Amino acid sequence: MTSASMTFGRPARLAIPRSSLWLSAIPATMINGLRRLDSWQLSKQRDEPKTAEGVLAWAGRIEATEPGFASDLRAAALRTMSASDR
């Protein structure tokens, strides 16, 4: 029998240190957290008006802070309403 074919005792097992398991869990936790943050931000969609009446109401709400934009919105909504009446 040669020494290459002889085994002594149990085969050695590699023991993974606990700290490396914890450190390897950190990137996975961060990625999951970023995915949750991204899905939360995507779920917070703005409540944008879909009709001309909704645009008129929106223009009335922003009149005090952005009068130029509100007048543009109001003009576009009134044009759309007059075009749909024809």
C-alpha positions as CSV (number, residue, x, y, z in Angstrom):
1,M,0.0,0.0,0.0
2,T,1.3,3.4,-0.9
3,S,1.1,6.5,1.2
4,A,-1.0,8.2,-1.5
5,S,-3.9,5.7,-1.0
6,M,-3.9,5.7,2.8
7,T,-6.3,7.9,4.7
8,F,-6.0,8.8,8.3
9,G,-9.1,9.9,10.3
10,R,-11.9,12.0,9.0
11,P,-11.5,14.3,6.0
12,A,-10.9,17.8,7.0
13,R,-13.8,20.2,6.7
14,L,-13.4,23.8,6.0
15,A,-15.1,25.9,8.7
16,I,-16.4,29.2,7.4
17,P,-15.9,32.0,10.0
18,R,-19.1,33.6,11.2
19,S,-17.9,37.1,10.4
20,S,-17.6,36.3,6.7
21,L,-21.2,35.0,6.6
22,W,-22.4,38.3,8.2
23,L,-20.2,40.4,5.8
24,S,-21.6,38.5,2.8
25,A,-25.2,39.2,3.9
26,I,-24.6,43.0,4.0
27,P,-24.6,43.5,0.2
28,A,-27.7,41.3,-0.3
29,T,-29.5,43.3,2.4
30,M,-28.5,46.6,0.8
31,I,-29.7,45.4,-2.6
32,N,-33.0,44.3,-1.2
33,G,-33.4,47.6,0.6
34,L,-32.6,49.6,-2.6
35,R,-35.2,47.5,-4.5
36,R,-37.8,48.2,-1.9
37,L,-37.0,52.0,-2.0
38,D,-37.2,52.0,-5.8
39,S,-40.6,50.2,-5.8
40,W,-41.9,52.6,-3.2
41,Q,-40.8,55.6,-5.2
42,L,-42.4,54.2,-8.3
43,S,-45.6,53.5,-6.5
44,K,-45.9,57.2,-5.5
45,Q,-47.2,58.4,-8.8
46,R,-48.4,61.9,-9.1
47,D,-52.1,62.5,-9.4
48,E,-52.1,64.1,-12.8
49,P,-55.4,65.3,-14.3
50,K,-56.7,63.3,-17.3
51,T,-59.5,65.5,-18.5
52,A,-59.8,69.2,-19.4
53,E,-61.9,69.8,-16.2
54,G,-59.1,68.3,-14.2
55,V,-56.6,70.5,-15.8
56,L,-58.7,73.6,-15.0
57,A,-58.9,72.6,-11.4
58,W,-55.2,72.0,-11.3
59,A,-54.6,75.5,-12.8
60,G,-56.8,77.0,-10.1
61,R,-54.7,75.2,-7.4
62,I,-51.4,76.4,-8.7
63,E,-52.5,80.0,-9.6
64,A,-50.9,81.6,-6.5
65,T,-47.5,80.0,-6.9
66,E,-47.1,79.7,-10.7
67,P,-49.5,82.1,-12.5
68,G,-47.8,81.8,-15.9
69,F,-48.0,78.1,-16.0
70,A,-51.6,78.1,-14.6
71,S,-52.7,80.5,-17.4
72,D,-51.0,78.2,-20.0
73,L,-52.8,75.2,-18.5
74,R,-56.1,77.0,-18.5
75,A,-55.7,78.1,-22.1
76,A,-54.9,74.6,-23.2
77,A,-57.9,73.1,-21.3
78,L,-60.3,75.7,-22.8
79,R,-59.0,75.1,-26.3
80,T,-59.5,71.3,-25.8
81,M,-63.0,71.9,-24.4
82,S,-64.0,74.2,-27.3
83,A,-62.6,71.7,-29.9
84,S,-64.5,68.9,-28.4
85,D,-67.8,70.9,-28.5
86,R,-67.6,71.3,-32.2
